[in-house]
Amino acid sequence: MALSADKTRASRGILNKRVETFSIKTSQTLYIGSLAAFTTLGRVQAAAAATGLRPAGVVEAIINESGANISAATGNAGGTVKAQIAWGHEVYVDIKTAARTFVNLNKNVFISDDDAVTDTTGAGTAGVRVKIGSLTELNSAKSAGWLAVRIYGDADAT
């Protein structure tokens, strides 16, 4: 289910992590911990299985017009509300039912929403599938696991 509040995500492999700041898409709300995607205009929004989006990473901080760190925020037309996006490391994410199989370890997964990943079946048609990274480890229930953000494997989850 899509986020409706900030979410603290466990992370590891932070020596490989990169962080950059991007403007939030106008009228789009982002939460700290959200999986994020780039729009065709280079702004970020909450990740979704939707046409025209590209993977960005995970929201680590949100900065308002005054430069102060804040919680959830909605983007404005001027692009002065920004999000710090991290990638290149691993984060702990929810996994949708369609992708809950050990066969999907080390395979690419796709954005389901700003909180979870899924496989090709759960991500819809080819035009709306947004790769976000590859699964490196699953919990015993296979309902959550470690996602290598924007590091793609050699095969997609099936």
N, C-alpha and C positions, 0 to 999 in steps of 0.2 A: 504494500500500500504506500502511496506517495507520502512524503513527510509533511507534517503540519506543525513541526517545531524543530528546534535544533537537535542534532543527534551527535553524541560523542562516539567516534569510531576508533577502535584500536588500529594501530598501524605498526608496520615493521619494515625493515630495509630502508630506513630513513637516510642512510648515507647516499642513496641514489635519488632521493627526492629533489624535485625542482619545484619552485613556487614562483608564480607570476601573478600580476594583478590585472584584471580586465573589468570593463564596464558591464553592469548587469543590464540585460535587455529591458527596454521600457515596459512598464506595467507587469513585469514578471517578478515573482517573489522567490528568493533563495534563502535557504537555511544553512547554517553552519553544519557540515557533515553531509550535505546533499551531494549526490553525483551530479555533475554539471556537464553541459554540452555547449559547443559554440554554435551560434546562428550563422547564417550566410553573411551577416554584416560584422562578424568578429566579436560580438558581444556574447555573454554567457547567460544561460537560463537553466532552470531545473531540467535534468536529463529526462528524456522521454523517447519512446519508439516513434519517431516522427520524421518525415521527409525534410531534408536540408540541414540536419544537425550533424555535428562531428563531435567526437569525444573530447572533453576538456580535462576532467579529473575530479577531484574532491574539493569542496569549498572548505577552506581552513579558517577564513576570517572574512568579515564584511566591514567595509570602511565607508562612512557617510561623507557628505559634502565637506565637513569640517576636518576630515582626516582622522576621526575617532573610530576605534573599533566598536562595533555594535552587534546586536544579535540579528535575527532575520531582517531582511530589507527588500523593498521593491525598487526596481530600477526606474530611473527617470529619463526624460528625453535628452537632457544635457549630458548624460553619461557620467555624472559625478558620483553616483553611488556604485561602488566597485566591490569585487570579490577577489580574494586571494585564492587561487586555484593551485592545488598540488598534484603532481603525477610522478611516475617513475619509481614509486615505492609500492608496498602492498597495504591494502586496507581490508578490514573485516566487513563483509556485506551480507545481506539477506539473499537467498537464492530461491527463485520461484520454482514451483513444483515441477515444471517441465524439464528443468535442468538438473534435478536432484539425482545424479547418478555418478558413481566413481569413474565411469567411462569418460566423463567430461573434464577430468583433471588434465591440466596443461593445455586445454583447448580454449579457443577464443569464446568469449561470451558477449552478450549484447545487453544494452540497457533495457530494462523493463519499465522502470520509473526512476525517480531520483533517490530511491532507497534500495533497489534490488536489481539483480541481473538475471538473465534467462538464456535459453538456447535459441536456435533459429526458429523452432516451432512457436515458442512463446513470444518471440520478437516480431511476429507478423511477416509481411511481405518483404522481399529484398529491398524495395525502395525506402522502407522505414527502419531497417535494421541499423543500429548504431553500435559498432564494436566499442568496448570500453577497456578490454584487457583479457587476461587469461586466468583461469582458476588454478591456484597452486596447492590448495588444501581445503578439505571439507570437514565440518564437524561430524560427529557420529550420526546425527539425524539427517545430515546432508541438507539442512535448512539454511545454513550459513557457511561461510568459508572465506578464505583469503583470496583476494583479487589483486593480481599484478596490474596496476593501473596503466593503461596505454602501452603495454608491452605485449605484443601479439604473438600467439603461438603459431604453429604451422598448420593447424586445423581448427575448424569451428566446432562448437558444441552441437550435438545432434539430438 
